[in-house]
Amino acid sequence: MLGFYNYTVILTYLGMLTGFVGIACAYSGNIRGALICLVIAGVCDMFDGKIASTIERSRQEKRFGVQIDSLSDLICFGVLPALIVYASSGGKLRLIPCALYVLCALIRLSWFNVDEEERQDREGGRRKIYLGLPVTTAAVIFPLLFGFGWKYHWPMHFLEPFLMLLTAAAFLTPFRLKKPSLRRNEETSLGETLEKIMEWQAWIYERK
């Protein structure tokens, strides 16, 4: 079969499938379920690069990893957040900021692919600096917005499209952002991370 199926890309595939489940949840009106899927997809993305670096990969495998990661990111952190915001109210005016958000995510991910391949040809190793806001931050931004918005009764009809446009602009703004990394003694397992996230989600949403 075409493609790669070793353990270095399985987490990326699982993240994409989680994002698709989130899209189905948002489409059916289950915003809470969609947000949980968004967070889980973010956790998968946080660990997939670390897992991929555990073995020596061929140049083709590295290039495939860059492409498949960005395609998965477009689904999980581009389409899914936009659909969550659009489905949360159903107003037709949400269509424009949501569409622009997906477009900006697409442009950023395409640019990142080109830049990352050129960077790997020059220096190799893992990236230390981002230009602009990574699209994966959507896994933090929108669950926080909805969680605290529901809890404290924020004007979500205004905040949702505004934050979506602001985030979209940040995707394409070339400011330098240091890539966060865990120190060795601060690392945690994927299971422990998911458990903490689920506890936080339950605490927030039970107060909705």
trRosetta pair geometry for C-beta under 8 A, 3 or more apart (Angstrom, degrees):
i j d omega theta_ij theta_ji phi_ij phi_ji
1 5 7.4 48 75 -28 123 132
3 64 7.2 142 -144 -163 58 136
3 68 7.9 90 -143 -82 104 138
4 8 7.6 -24 135 66 130 101
4 9 5.5 107 97 8 103 147
4 61 5.9 85 -83 -125 161 87
4 64 5.6 112 2 115 123 153
4 65 8.0 -37 54 -62 144 76
5 9 7.1 -87 -113 66 22 115
5 10 7.5 60 -171 -75 56 85
6 9 6.6 81 63 20 63 90
6 10 7.5 -102 115 -29 33 96
7 10 5.3 -41 -141 7 44 123
7 51 6.8 -108 136 168 90 121
8 48 8.0 90 174 -174 55 77
8 51 5.9 176 -129 124 54 90
8 52 4.1 86 -168 -114 102 67
8 54 7.4 -158 -97 45 96 91
8 55 6.4 -105 -65 41 127 111
8 57 6.8 -168 133 -79 175 127
8 61 7.5 51 81 173 146 121
8 65 7.0 -52 135 -98 113 126
9 12 5.0 -51 -165 38 64 118
9 13 6.2 67 139 -23 81 99
9 48 7.6 45 -130 -164 36 114
9 52 7.2 58 -66 -94 58 108
9 64 7.6 -43 -85 122 146 108
9 65 6.4 -135 -89 -106 102 81
9 68 6.2 24 -150 94 122 153
10 13 5.5 -55 -152 36 36 113
10 14 6.3 36 151 -19 69 105
11 14 5.5 -50 -145 37 35 113
11 15 6.3 41 152 -23 64 103
11 44 5.1 -178 171 -163 89 88
11 47 6.0 -101 -179 93 159 97
11 48 4.2 -164 92 -95 118 89
11 51 5.8 112 5 34 140 153
12 15 5.6 -51 -149 33 31 114
12 16 6.6 32 153 -19 63 103
12 44 7.1 148 -94 150 28 110
12 45 7.6 68 -110 -100 69 62
12 48 4.8 92 -59 -146 80 153
12 65 7.7 177 -31 -147 160 72
12 68 5.7 86 135 125 147 108
12 69 5.6 -88 -128 -95 135 68
12 72 5.3 -163 -179 -10 89 165
13 16 5.8 -54 -152 34 32 111
13 17 6.5 30 153 -16 65 106
13 68 8.0 -26 -66 168 72 128
13 72 7.6 -116 -88 -95 28 136
14 17 5.7 -54 -147 38 33 111
14 18 6.3 37 152 -21 65 105
14 44 5.6 -155 91 -128 96 142
15 18 5.6 -54 -149 35 32 114
15 19 6.5 35 151 -21 64 103
15 40 7.7 -170 -123 125 67 74
15 41 4.6 100 -164 -146 84 71
15 44 3.2 -169 -77 98 104 142
15 45 5.6 108 -141 -50 160 74
15 48 6.8 -73 -14 -45 139 136
15 72 5.6 72 93 169 107 133
15 76 5.9 -30 155 -69 95 156
16 19 5.5 -52 -152 33 34 114
16 20 6.6 35 150 -20 65 101
16 41 7.7 94 -68 -133 22 112
16 71 7.7 9 -105 110 134 84
16 72 4.0 -96 -73 -129 103 98
16 75 5.6 61 -144 66 82 142
16 76 6.5 -108 -106 -45 46 108
17 20 5.6 -49 -150 33 36 112
17 21 6.6 39 150 -19 65 101
18 21 5.6 -51 -151 34 34 112
18 22 6.5 39 148 -21 64 103
18 37 5.1 180 167 -161 83 86
18 40 5.0 -121 -173 101 149 114
18 41 4.7 -171 94 -71 118 85
18 44 6.6 156 24 -9 142 145
18 76 7.2 36 84 -113 88 115
19 22 5.4 -52 -152 34 35 116
19 23 6.6 40 149 -23 65 99
19 37 6.5 144 -101 150 28 109
19 38 7.4 66 -114 -100 73 53
19 41 4.7 70 -63 -101 87 151
19 72 7.1 149 12 -175 145 75
19 75 4.6 115 116 122 142 97
19 76 3.3 -107 -89 -93 139 75
19 77 7.8 -75 -115 -26 133 52
19 79 7.6 92 164 67 116 100
19 80 5.1 -114 -161 -47 89 140
20 23 5.5 -46 -151 29 37 114
20 24 6.7 38 149 -17 64 101
20 75 6.6 -19 -63 169 74 132
21 24 5.6 -52 -153 36 35 113
21 25 6.4 40 147 -22 65 103
21 37 5.3 -161 89 -120 93 142
22 25 5.4 -50 -148 34 35 115
22 26 6.4 34 154 -18 67 103
22 33 7.2 -171 -122 128 60 73
22 34 4.4 96 -169 -148 79 63
22 35 7.7 136 -144 -27 114 15
22 36 7.7 -166 -104 70 101 59
22 37 2.9 -162 -72 92 101 138
22 38 5.5 118 -144 -49 158 68
22 41 6.9 -73 -11 -21 143 130
22 76 7.5 78 41 -135 139 67
22 80 4.8 34 104 -143 125 128
22 84 7.6 -33 163 -65 106 109
23 26 5.8 -53 -148 37 31 109
23 27 6.3 34 153 -21 64 107
23 34 7.3 92 -69 -129 18 107
23 75 7.5 -71 -40 -177 134 89
23 79 6.4 0 -96 124 124 111
23 80 5.5 -101 -68 -101 80 79
23 83 5.7 60 -133 60 76 161
24 27 5.6 -53 -146 35 30 114
24 28 6.4 17 158 -9 64 110
25 28 6.1 -68 -150 44 27 101
25 30 4.1 -81 -169 78 86 108
25 31 7.6 155 137 -79 99 14
25 33 3.8 -136 -150 99 143 111
25 34 4.0 -170 93 -63 113 76
25 37 6.2 161 18 -3 140 137
26 29 7.7 60 -176 -62 30 13
26 30 7.1 -90 -68 65 26 62
26 31 6.4 58 -115 -102 70 56
26 34 3.9 70 -58 -98 86 155
26 80 7.0 157 -10 -156 144 66
26 83 4.5 111 112 125 149 105
26 84 4.9 -102 -111 -86 133 57
26 86 8.0 73 163 62 124 84
26 87 4.5 151 173 30 87 153
27 83 6.9 -30 -60 176 72 131
27 87 6.7 -120 -88 -96 26 147
29 87 6.5 -150 -99 170 46 115
30 33 4.0 6 139 28 118 120
30 34 6.2 139 99 -23 73 87
31 34 5.5 -55 -147 36 34 114
31 35 6.3 35 155 -20 67 104
31 84 6.1 103 -142 -155 85 85
31 87 6.6 -176 -84 102 93 106
31 88 5.4 73 -108 -99 144 86
31 146 7.1 -155 152 -153 117 149
32 35 5.9 -56 -151 34 29 110
32 36 6.6 30 152 -18 63 105
32 205 5.6 88 -136 -139 122 144
32 208 7.7 -90 -86 -35 123 162
33 36 5.7 -53 -149 34 34 112
33 37 6.5 35 152 -18 65 104
34 37 5.7 -54 -152 36 33 113
34 38 6.5 39 148 -24 64 103
34 80 6.8 -179 -175 -172 99 96
34 83 7.5 -125 -159 99 147 100
34 84 5.0 177 123 -99 135 102
34 87 7.6 105 -8 65 168 139
35 38 5.3 -47 -149 30 36 117
35 39 6.6 36 153 -18 65 101
35 84 6.5 101 -70 -140 75 144
35 142 6.9 -141 -124 120 95 97
35 143 4.9 128 -176 -104 107 84
35 146 5.8 -114 -98 64 150 149
35 147 7.7 162 163 -52 152 87
35 201 7.6 161 112 -133 105 116
36 39 5.8 -52 -152 35 34 110
36 40 6.4 32 151 -17 66 106
36 198 7.8 48 -145 -108 112 73
36 201 5.8 69 -102 -151 94 159
37 40 5.7 -55 -145 39 33 111
37 41 6.2 37 155 -21 66 105
37 80 7.2 -126 104 -157 110 142
38 41 5.8 -54 -150 35 28 112
38 42 6.6 32 150 -21 61 104
38 76 7.0 141 -131 -179 61 81
38 77 7.6 108 -153 -95 92 62
38 80 5.6 173 -93 131 96 132
38 81 6.5 90 -126 -73 140 78
38 84 7.0 -28 -48 -46 142 151
38 138 7.0 -92 -172 126 120 92
38 139 5.5 -173 153 -121 82 68
38 142 6.5 -47 140 76 162 119
38 143 6.2 -174 87 -51 119 105
39 42 5.5 -53 -154 32 34 115
39 43 6.7 35 149 -20 65 100
39 139 5.7 124 -112 -174 39 91
39 143 5.3 41 -65 -58 108 159
39 197 5.3 167 151 -178 130 134
39 201 6.9 -151 32 -70 164 125
40 43 5.6 -49 -152 31 37 112
40 44 6.6 39 149 -19 65 101
40 194 6.8 40 -119 -124 86 103
40 197 7.4 162 -77 107 61 151
41 44 5.6 -50 -150 34 35 114
41 45 6.5 35 151 -18 65 104
41 76 4.0 -166 164 -153 148 132
41 77 7.3 -163 117 -51 126 81
41 80 7.4 116 28 34 161 167
41 139 6.3 -145 81 -102 83 123
42 45 5.6 -54 -149 37 33 111
42 46 6.3 39 151 -27 65 104
42 76 7.6 175 -57 151 57 127
42 77 7.5 93 -84 -81 84 112
42 136 6.1 127 -130 -176 83 88
42 138 7.7 -155 -82 79 116 65
42 139 2.5 136 -72 168 136 164
42 140 6.8 147 -159 -40 162 69
43 46 5.5 -51 -149 29 33 116
43 47 6.7 12 160 -3 65 108
43 139 7.7 -165 -24 169 55 147
43 190 6.7 115 157 -152 111 82
43 193 5.4 158 -142 121 121 124
43 194 5.9 120 152 -78 171 78
43 197 6.5 -104 -59 -23 134 157
44 47 6.5 -73 -152 45 28 96
44 48 6.0 36 157 -42 68 108
45 48 5.9 -43 -134 15 31 115
45 49 7.9 29 173 -14 56 94
45 69 7.6 110 -134 -159 91 95
45 72 7.6 179 -89 113 101 119
45 73 6.9 83 -115 -92 139 90
45 76 7.2 -175 -45 91 127 154
45 77 7.8 -1 -36 -35 164 129
45 136 5.1 -152 120 -129 151 130
45 139 7.2 -179 38 -21 128 154
46 49 8.0 -75 173 26 23 98
46 50 8.0 4 140 -2 57 116
46 136 7.7 149 -65 168 71 139
46 193 7.6 -140 80 172 140 163
47 50 5.4 -63 -158 42 52 114
47 51 6.0 50 149 -22 82 106
47 190 5.3 -10 -64 -90 171 106
47 193 7.8 -177 -49 36 124 155
48 51 5.7 -56 -148 37 33 110
48 52 6.2 34 155 -21 67 107
48 69 6.9 172 106 -112 139 108
49 52 5.6 -54 -145 36 32 112
49 53 6.5 30 157 -21 64 107
49 69 7.8 52 -71 -120 88 150
49 126 7.1 100 164 -130 122 116
50 53 6.0 -58 -152 32 30 110
50 54 7.5 46 148 -41 58 93
51 54 5.9 -39 -167 -1 40 117
52 55 7.8 -82 -176 42 40 79
52 57 7.0 -15 178 -34 90 143
52 65 5.8 104 -149 -141 152 147
53 126 6.7 -19 -93 -67 145 118
57 61 3.9 -122 -177 92 109 129
57 62 5.2 138 103 -55 122 79
57 65 7.1 26 151 -20 169 137
58 61 4.6 98 52 5 76 102
58 62 7.1 -139 94 -5 42 85
59 62 5.7 -53 -151 35 32 112
59 63 6.4 29 153 -16 65 107
60 63 5.8 -56 -147 39 32 109
60 64 6.2 34 153 -20 65 107
61 64 5.6 -53 -145 38 31 113
61 65 6.3 37 153 -25 64 105
62 65 5.5 -53 -151 32 31 115
62 66 6.7 33 152 -20 63 101
62 120 6.4 169 150 -175 137 158
63 66 5.7 -48 -151 31 35 112
63 67 6.6 29 153 -14 65 107
63 117 6.4 45 -117 -113 90 111
64 67 5.9 -61 -150 40 32 108
64 68 5.9 21 160 -12 70 112
65 68 6.2 -58 -135 42 26 102
65 69 6.0 29 163 -23 62 112
66 69 6.1 -61 -149 35 22 112
66 70 6.6 14 159 -13 60 110
66 113 5.7 124 148 -135 109 77
66 116 5.3 176 -138 103 131 134
66 117 6.3 173 94 -65 171 85
66 120 7.8 -118 -59 -15 140 146
67 70 6.1 -64 -153 38 28 104
67 71 6.3 23 156 -16 66 109
67 113 6.4 59 -94 -135 61 128
68 71 5.7 -52 -143 38 34 111
68 72 6.2 35 156 -18 65 107
69 72 5.8 -57 -150 39 28 110
69 73 6.3 31 150 -23 63 107
70 73 5.3 -50 -144 34 35 116
70 74 6.6 43 154 -27 64 97
70 109 4.3 141 -165 -177 106 108
70 110 7.6 132 165 -70 144 36
70 112 6.3 172 -104 80 127 114
70 113 5.3 -67 -15 -66 165 107
71 74 5.8 -45 -154 24 33 114
71 75 7.1 28 151 -12 61 102
71 109 8.0 142 -64 156 32 141
72 75 5.9 -59 -158 37 36 108
72 76 6.0 15 156 -5 72 115
73 76 5.9 -64 -133 49 30 100
73 77 5.1 -29 -172 34 72 113
73 78 6.9 75 133 -17 66 100
73 105 7.7 -151 133 178 92 109
73 109 5.8 174 86 -110 121 132
73 135 5.4 105 165 83 116 127
73 136 6.3 -69 -133 -68 113 84
74 77 7.4 -55 -96 57 11 72
74 78 4.3 -24 -160 23 52 140
74 79 6.6 51 146 -14 68 96
74 102 8.0 70 -168 -160 85 81
74 105 6.2 140 -126 131 68 111
74 106 6.1 56 -129 -95 119 69
74 109 5.6 -110 -67 30 95 169
74 135 7.7 7 -86 132 45 165
75 78 6.8 11 -30 48 10 93
75 79 5.3 -28 -142 34 41 121
75 80 6.7 56 151 -27 56 99
76 79 7.8 42 -7 48 12 84
76 80 5.5 -16 -160 9 31 136
76 139 7.6 1 146 -72 109 107
77 80 6.8 -16 -69 47 19 106
77 81 6.4 18 -162 -10 44 117
77 105 6.7 -176 110 -145 81 137
77 135 4.4 128 114 142 127 95
77 136 5.4 -102 -78 -98 165 38
77 137 7.9 93 -160 45 134 41
77 138 4.2 145 -157 45 89 128
77 139 6.3 -62 -100 -39 106 85
78 81 7.2 -85 -167 35 6 96
78 82 6.8 -6 157 -8 50 117
78 101 7.3 169 -157 132 64 82
78 102 5.0 90 168 -133 96 67
78 105 3.4 179 -110 111 104 152
78 106 6.4 92 -149 -51 154 68
78 109 7.4 -70 -53 -18 136 137
78 135 6.2 -17 -62 -169 83 140
78 138 7.8 175 -61 -3 33 164
79 82 5.9 -70 -152 42 28 111
79 83 6.1 22 159 -17 69 112
79 102 6.0 52 -86 -118 56 118
80 83 5.9 -60 -145 38 28 107
80 84 6.4 33 156 -25 64 104
80 138 7.9 134 78 128 96 135
81 84 5.4 -51 -148 31 35 116
81 85 6.5 30 157 -15 67 103
81 101 7.1 -104 97 146 107 142
81 138 4.6 -98 -44 -177 151 130
81 141 8.0 31 -134 76 147 104
81 142 4.9 -176 -134 -32 110 161
81 164 7.4 171 138 -117 109 98
82 85 6.1 -57 -152 38 30 106
82 86 6.2 26 153 -15 65 111
82 98 4.0 115 -167 -166 95 89
82 99 7.4 109 -165 -63 139 28
82 101 5.0 174 -90 81 107 123
82 102 5.0 -35 -33 -52 163 99
82 164 7.1 101 -107 -149 68 130
83 86 5.5 -55 -140 42 33 111
83 87 5.7 25 163 -14 69 112
83 98 7.4 103 -65 -166 33 132
84 87 6.2 -63 -140 43 21 102
84 88 6.2 33 157 -38 61 106
84 142 6.4 98 85 165 145 143
84 146 7.7 -79 157 -54 125 145
85 88 5.8 -47 -147 16 27 117
85 89 8.0 -15 169 13 55 97
85 94 6.1 -167 133 -169 91 124
85 97 7.6 -76 124 100 144 109
85 98 5.7 -172 80 -92 113 106
85 101 7.9 75 37 18 145 162
85 142 7.4 -100 -56 -135 98 126
85 160 4.8 159 -144 175 102 114
85 161 6.9 134 170 -75 131 56
85 164 5.5 21 -96 -69 177 139
86 89 7.7 -98 -175 47 27 76
86 90 7.5 67 159 -94 63 30
86 94 4.8 162 -115 121 63 125
86 95 6.6 65 -125 -89 118 53
86 98 4.6 14 -59 -79 109 166
87 90 6.8 24 -149 -70 36 68
88 146 7.6 -135 -111 -110 148 118
88 156 7.1 -93 138 149 135 131
88 160 6.5 -154 68 -120 140 161
89 94 6.1 141 62 -40 112 145
89 156 7.7 178 -60 116 118 104
89 157 6.2 106 -105 -110 153 81
89 160 7.3 172 -12 54 125 157
90 94 7.8 119 87 27 7 135
91 94 5.0 104 75 -12 86 101
91 157 7.6 70 -6 -145 150 98
92 95 5.6 -22 -173 -8 55 118
93 96 6.8 -40 -174 18 50 105
93 161 7.4 -43 124 -76 92 162
94 97 6.4 -65 -160 48 49 99
94 98 5.5 45 151 -21 80 118
94 160 7.3 -13 -123 111 116 120
94 161 5.8 -135 -120 -79 71 113
95 98 5.9 -67 -146 43 26 111
95 99 6.0 25 160 -21 66 111
96 99 5.9 -56 -144 36 26 108
96 100 6.4 22 159 -15 63 108
97 100 5.7 -56 -143 40 33 111
97 101 6.2 42 155 -28 66 104
97 161 4.2 128 35 -156 161 91
97 164 4.8 100 150 92 115 123
97 165 4.9 -77 -137 -57 110 94
97 168 7.6 -164 -169 -2 76 144
98 101 5.6 -50 -150 29 30 116
98 102 6.8 28 154 -15 63 102
98 161 7.7 -72 -42 -114 74 84
98 164 6.5 -33 -85 171 53 156
99 102 5.9 -54 -152 35 33 108
99 103 6.4 34 150 -19 65 107
100 103 5.5 -54 -147 37 34 115
100 104 6.2 33 156 -18 68 105
100 164 8.0 112 73 134 94 101
100 165 6.6 25 89 -111 133 79
100 168 5.6 79 125 166 90 168
101 104 6.0 -56 -148 37 28 107
101 105 6.4 28 153 -18 63 107
101 164 4.8 -63 -70 176 139 98
101 165 7.2 -99 -69 -81 91 40
101 167 6.8 33 -131 82 107 102
101 168 4.4 -118 -110 -73 59 122
102 105 5.6 -55 -149 37 32 113
102 106 6.3 36 152 -22 65 105
103 106 5.6 -55 -150 34 31 113
103 107 6.4 28 154 -17 66 105
103 168 7.8 45 65 -156 77 126
104 107 5.7 -51 -145 36 33 110
104 108 6.2 33 156 -18 65 107
104 168 3.9 121 37 -167 154 89
104 169 7.2 -73 -135 -62 159 28
104 171 4.7 123 147 64 107 136
104 172 5.6 -101 -154 -27 101 114
105 108 5.9 -56 -146 38 29 110
105 109 6.2 24 159 -15 65 110
105 135 4.9 87 -139 -120 96 133
105 168 7.2 -76 -37 -120 75 80
105 171 6.1 -103 -86 -133 50 164
106 109 6.1 -60 -145 39 26 106
106 110 6.3 25 157 -18 63 109
107 110 5.9 -58 -149 37 28 110
107 111 6.3 25 155 -16 64 108
107 171 7.5 112 71 124 93 120
107 172 6.3 12 97 -91 125 116
108 111 5.8 -58 -148 39 30 109
108 112 6.1 33 153 -24 66 107
108 132 6.3 -136 -132 113 119 148
108 135 6.0 152 90 -49 134 108
108 171 4.2 -96 -50 168 150 106
108 172 6.0 -122 -73 -74 98 67
109 112 5.4 -49 -143 34 32 116
109 113 6.6 40 155 -25 63 99
109 135 6.3 -26 -62 -5 100 146
110 113 5.9 -48 -154 26 31 113
110 114 7.0 26 152 -11 62 103
111 114 6.0 -59 -156 38 35 108
111 115 6.1 27 153 -14 70 113
112 115 5.7 -61 -141 44 31 108
112 116 5.7 31 161 -23 69 111
113 116 5.9 -56 -140 36 23 109
113 117 6.5 21 161 -16 61 107
114 117 6.2 -59 -151 35 26 107
114 118 6.5 21 155 -13 63 110
115 118 5.8 -60 -150 40 31 110
115 119 6.1 32 153 -22 67 109
115 131 7.7 -98 179 32 169 123
116 119 5.5 -52 -143 36 32 113
116 120 6.3 32 157 -19 65 104
116 127 7.0 -62 -120 -61 93 133
117 120 5.9 -51 -145 36 30 110
117 121 6.6 33 153 -19 62 104
118 121 5.7 -54 -152 34 32 113
118 122 6.5 27 152 -17 65 109
119 122 5.7 -61 -150 38 33 109
119 123 6.2 -38 177 38 70 100
119 127 6.7 48 125 -95 155 96
120 123 7.4 -86 -125 60 20 60
120 124 5.8 55 -158 -99 62 45
126 179 7.9 -134 144 95 100 157
127 130 7.1 72 144 -71 128 67
127 179 5.9 113 111 -38 85 154
128 178 6.9 -27 160 -149 75 74
128 179 5.5 -139 -161 30 28 112
129 176 5.7 -24 -170 -160 116 96
129 177 7.0 135 -165 69 64 42
129 178 6.1 -42 -106 -106 67 49
129 179 6.5 -117 -71 -14 17 90
130 133 7.7 67 127 -123 134 15
130 134 5.5 -74 -143 -51 159 97
130 176 7.5 139 78 -160 50 45
130 177 4.4 -26 67 68 100 98
130 178 7.7 -140 21 -55 80 1
130 179 5.8 110 -25 -70 95 83
131 174 4.8 -10 180 -148 111 74
131 175 7.2 151 -158 68 58 28
131 176 6.3 -30 -102 -96 63 54
131 177 7.5 161 -96 20 14 85
132 170 6.5 140 -167 155 78 57
132 171 5.7 46 165 175 125 28
132 172 6.1 3 -128 -104 145 5
132 173 5.4 138 -114 66 87 51
132 174 5.7 -40 -50 -97 91 36
132 175 6.5 105 -83 40 38 65
132 177 7.3 -79 75 5 18 121
133 137 5.7 -69 175 26 101 145
133 167 6.8 -112 100 -158 151 67
133 170 3.8 28 4 136 136 108
133 171 5.5 -71 66 -80 90 43
133 173 7.4 36 -4 49 90 94
133 177 6.9 83 -95 -24 47 161
134 137 5.5 118 75 -20 78 94
134 177 7.6 -131 -17 86 88 142
135 138 6.0 -14 172 -8 62 114
135 171 6.1 37 -79 -119 79 117
136 139 5.9 -22 177 7 65 113
137 140 5.6 -55 -168 39 61 106
137 141 5.6 56 139 -25 85 110
137 167 7.5 -157 92 -147 110 112
138 141 5.5 -56 -127 41 36 109
138 142 5.7 13 -175 -3 74 113
138 167 6.8 95 -91 173 85 149
139 142 7.7 -37 -110 39 12 93
139 143 7.1 5 173 -1 45 118
140 143 6.7 -73 -151 44 22 102
140 144 6.1 17 162 -15 63 118
141 144 6.2 -75 -160 39 21 108
141 145 6.3 20 154 -22 64 110
141 163 6.9 179 165 165 115 122
141 167 6.0 124 136 -97 169 138
142 145 5.3 -46 -140 33 37 115
142 146 6.3 28 163 -11 67 104
142 163 7.8 154 -93 116 70 130
143 146 6.1 -59 -143 44 30 103
143 147 5.7 31 160 -23 66 114
143 201 7.5 -61 -167 -101 127 93
144 147 5.7 -57 -137 39 26 112
144 148 6.0 6 172 1 65 111
145 148 6.9 -70 -145 47 17 92
145 149 5.6 19 160 -23 60 122
145 156 7.9 116 155 -125 96 91
145 159 6.5 -177 -164 137 113 119
145 160 7.0 128 146 -99 137 64
145 163 5.8 -170 -105 75 150 171
146 149 5.5 -57 -133 41 25 115
146 150 6.1 25 166 -18 64 106
146 156 7.6 55 -114 -126 62 130
147 150 6.3 -62 -155 34 20 104
147 151 6.4 11 154 -13 60 113
147 201 7.6 -112 -101 -125 127 55
147 204 3.7 -25 -157 -178 111 148
147 205 6.9 -75 -122 -59 83 70
148 151 5.4 -56 -140 41 37 112
148 152 5.7 -2 172 12 74 112
148 154 6.9 45 118 -15 79 131
148 204 7.4 -67 -57 -142 50 117
149 152 6.9 -71 -131 54 18 82
149 153 7.7 50 173 -124 52 5
149 154 4.0 -82 -132 46 73 115
149 156 4.8 89 172 -83 138 104
149 159 6.4 -163 -106 74 130 147
150 153 7.7 18 -171 -73 23 43
150 156 7.9 26 -64 -60 60 139
150 204 7.4 92 65 161 115 91
150 205 7.2 27 87 -118 152 57
150 207 7.3 131 116 96 97 77
150 208 4.3 -25 161 -122 134 84
151 204 6.2 -90 -50 -158 126 74
151 207 4.8 37 -118 105 92 122
151 208 7.0 -66 -71 -86 58 47
154 159 5.7 7 139 -9 121 154
155 158 4.7 16 123 28 112 111
155 159 6.0 130 87 -17 68 98
156 159 5.5 -63 -126 48 37 104
156 160 5.3 42 176 -32 76 107
157 160 6.9 -34 -128 23 14 110
158 161 7.3 -77 -165 44 28 92
158 162 6.0 17 157 -14 67 124
159 162 5.7 -69 -142 45 29 112
159 163 5.7 22 168 -16 71 112
160 163 6.4 -61 -144 38 19 102
160 164 6.3 21 156 -21 59 111
161 164 5.4 -55 -145 36 34 117
161 165 6.4 31 159 -16 67 103
162 165 6.1 -59 -153 37 29 105
162 166 6.3 26 152 -17 65 110
163 166 5.4 -53 -141 40 35 114
163 167 6.0 37 158 -20 67 106
164 167 6.0 -54 -146 37 26 109
164 168 6.4 29 153 -21 61 108
165 168 5.5 -53 -146 36 32 115
165 169 6.4 33 155 -19 64 103
166 169 5.9 -54 -152 34 30 110
166 170 6.5 30 150 -19 63 107
167 170 5.5 -55 -150 35 34 113
167 171 6.8 48 149 -32 64 95
168 171 5.7 -41 -159 15 35 118
168 172 7.5 6 155 2 61 103
169 172 6.5 -75 -161 46 36 94
169 173 6.1 38 149 -33 73 112
170 173 5.5 -52 -134 27 37 115
182 186 4.8 -142 -169 92 91 100
182 187 4.8 117 124 -86 136 67
182 188 7.6 -126 -148 8 158 72
183 186 4.4 72 56 13 84 110
183 187 7.4 -128 89 -34 42 76
184 187 6.1 -33 -158 -8 32 114
188 192 4.6 -108 173 84 110 129
188 193 5.6 132 103 -56 118 87
189 192 4.6 95 56 7 84 102
189 193 6.9 -147 94 -6 45 86
190 193 5.8 -57 -150 36 31 112
190 194 6.4 30 155 -17 66 106
191 194 5.9 -56 -148 37 31 109
191 195 6.3 33 154 -22 65 107
192 195 5.6 -53 -149 34 32 114
192 196 6.5 32 154 -18 65 104
193 196 5.9 -56 -152 35 31 109
193 197 6.4 30 152 -19 65 107
194 197 5.6 -56 -148 37 33 112
194 198 6.3 33 155 -20 67 106
195 198 5.9 -55 -148 36 29 110
195 199 6.5 31 153 -19 63 105
196 199 5.7 -54 -151 34 32 113
196 200 6.5 31 152 -17 65 105
197 200 5.7 -56 -151 37 33 110
197 201 6.2 34 152 -20 67 106
198 201 5.6 -50 -143 36 33 113
198 202 6.3 35 157 -20 64 104
199 202 5.9 -54 -149 35 29 110
199 203 6.5 30 153 -20 62 107
200 203 5.7 -56 -150 35 32 112
200 204 6.4 26 156 -15 66 107
201 204 6.0 -59 -148 38 30 107
201 205 5.9 5 167 -2 68 117
202 205 6.5 -66 -132 47 23 96
202 206 5.9 25 170 -25 63 113
203 206 6.6 -55 -141 29 17 108
203 207 7.4 5 158 -9 51 111
204 207 6.4 -84 -175 37 31 104
204 208 7.7 50 139 -52 67 86
205 208 5.2 -8 -161 -25 55 116
